[in-house]
Amino acid sequence: MTSPDQEEPLFTFAIVTDTHIRPPDGDDSSPFAVNDLANDRARYAIAAIARHGPEFTIHLGDMVHPLPHLPTYGPAAEEALSIFEPLREEMRFVPGNHDIGDKPMAGSPAGAVDEASTEIYRKYFGPGTFSFDHKGLHVVVMNSSLVNSGTEMEVQQSKWLEADLAAHRDERVFLFSHYPPFINTPDEQLHYDNYEEPGRSWLLELVQRCNVEAVFSGHVHQFFYNRLSDTKLYCLPPTSFTRQDYSELYEIGPAPEFGRNDSGKFSYALVDFFPSGHRLRVIPTEGRTLGVDETLEVPDPVAANPEREPLTVHLRHAWARATDMPYNGPMEEFARKRARDDYVLLRLWQMGIARVRTPLSDLTDGEYGRRVRDYHASGVRFTFFCPGVPSAPAWEACKADAGMIDVVEFVSNQADLSDLADDLAGFDGSGGPPVHIGKFHSSAHEPKQGSKFAHSVSFGFKWEDRDTLLAALWQADRNRVVSGAAFQVNMEDDLMTRLNEMNDWAKNAVLSAVAVIRLADVNPAEPNFDDDAILGRVRDATALTAPLDHVTLQLDTYADIDRGYHPRHGLLDGRSNFRPAGRFLALR
């Protein structure tokens, strides 16, 4: 997701996917109760999109749920076209596997695409492959079910796609495919939710050779974001139901219907097309419905264009690590699929948060390091932290990637910085990102009262240690490497008073101050699950930032910690859906 914040888009178009509309009288093509809501959920999404007035709308496929060989396909297609009527004049369709037949794959739960299913699809939705131009954008739609089919239709599509992309390689091109080429890595094994080889490598090589700017896909009923060279690949959420197999990505129990009705994840999307990039805005519908005779009166639950928030959030969870999911049919009875929870990233976009804090080891870890660069390509910047001074190789990595790093925090174990003094004296910070100092504050530093003791560690200097810190810093940092210091702000602290004090102190000290706003209780055994209190804290913090020219804010933490020490809620719950404080940021 790239766009200069100050530019106005040339135009905006909409994307909707996986509506899975059924005949008005229902059918037997799904045993799941949530599918009965699909039509009214699609009707709501279409009405919401129409209110934005996009210049055109792309449906990424699975317009209907019954497959082409079922007698209910025709009535479902007619019902879909009726629901789409508010957008039909400028609506374009991408064939999904429910619309035209599955890709050829052993163990697929439905019939593969063939000439008969293609003709049925064409009758209702038009051609499966086509392209058009719109105000400097070349739009290409392909039939992903044909790839690797070995049919004459595949040969024809391949020749057409290669010629079309080659002819427009010096222009800006978006490619739309129902199946995503991959969801985790380009070399992942075959599963139900990607392209098989050799078709996958063929398409990815073609996309790179022809400089395709973005590839948009549906099918998976989950959000994924990937990059391939300069190409961004987006897999977008549905309006209808979530795939229950992806509930394995989350550390708490599944949403209703064993994960199939995760209401926080139903969405449509708007894409702003800029002279020098694009911006994807995924707008949650939260499963809202609209009946046949109803009109849309309530606003979208999440703002279409949230402002950039002046917050850095602590990414404490495994934000980039892929998970091996069980092989469990009907989709994956014979393969072990790996996937990430990319809603962690999507929620940042939706809340307008562009800064995150994570260990410096993430930068040099292969899997995490790749995602660091993917996040940065979408507009996210990083604060990295490490105990003491980083190793020479780690600092070289910081220098090499300084353009995507806000700050590197050197974390000391003592208020007098004696553990860092010698290291700072021999440290050359030139050519690297800014350096701040922080502190491991542990229960060992607290005054003792008899045998009362609780093992606890937190980040940031105590505010009452600020003058001691300043004197120690001037003594230890003779090369003036450090440009800022991080201080704890606890839930019981008066936020306005503390932030104003920090701003005055930092101005006089000629340093930056970082306010680490802790949502945890000081007692590691006491949870903070008070969403109202957390919402108030976040609301106050964002309201107070404007006059603070020497203070930056960190929010600890981004997502719920529901076990272990210092349990607390964050901006997101355990399924990466909004908590009240996160919803507030997204609505601003």
Sequence and secondary structure as in RCSB ss.txt:
>XXXX:A:sequence
MTSPDQEEPLFTFAIVTDTHIRPPDGDDSSPFAVNDLANDRARYAIAAIARHGPEFTIHLGDMVHPLPHLPTYGP
AAEEALSIFEPLREEMRFVPGNHDIGDKPMAGSPAGAVDEASTEIYRKYFGPGTFSFDHKGLHVVVMNSSLVNSG
TEMEVQQSKWLEADLAAHRDERVFLFSHYPPFINTPDEQLHYDNYEEPGRSWLLELVQRCNVEAVFSGHVHQFFY
NRLSDTKLYCLPPTSFTRQDYSELYEIGPAPEFGRNDSGKFSYALVDFFPSGHRLRVIPTEGRTLGVDETLEVPD
PVAANPEREPLTVHLRHAWARATDMPYNGPMEEFARKRARDDYVLLRLWQMGIARVRTPLSDLTDGEYGRRVRDY
HASGVRFTFFCPGVPSAPAWEACKADAGMIDVVEFVSNQADLSDLADDLAGFDGSGGPPVHIGKFHSSAHEPKQG
SKFAHSVSFGFKWEDRDTLLAALWQADRNRVVSGAAFQVNMEDDLMTRLNEMNDWAKNAVLSAVAVIRLADVNPA
EPNFDDDAILGRVRDATALTAPLDHVTLQLDTYADIDRGYHPRHGLLDGRSNFRPAGRFLALR
>XXXX:A:secstr
 B  TT   SEEEEEE    B  TT  SS   GGGGGHHHHHHHHHHHHHHH  S EEE S  BSS TTSTTHHH
HHHHHHHHTGGGGGGEEE   HHHH B S TT SS B  HHHHHHHHHHH  SSEEEEETTEEEEE  GGGTT  
SHHHHHHHHHHHHHHHHTTTSEEEEE SS S SS TT    TTS  TTHHHHHHHHHHHTT  EEEE SSSS EE
EEETTEEEEE   SS   GGGGGGSSS   TGGGTT GGG EEEEEEEETTEEEEEEEE TT    TT    S  
SS SS   EEEEEE  S SS  EE    TTT SS   EE  THHHHHHHHHTEEEEEEETHHHHSHHHHHHHHHH
HHTT EEEEEEESS  HHHHHHHHHTGGGEEEEEEEESSTT HHHHHHHHT   TTS  EEEEEEEEGGGS  BT
TB    EEESB GGGHHHHHHHHHHH TT  EEEEEEEE TTS HHHHHHHHHHHHHHHTSEEEEEEE S SSTT
S B  HHHHHHHHHHHHHH TT SSEEEEEE SB B SSSS B  SB TTS B HHHHHHHH 
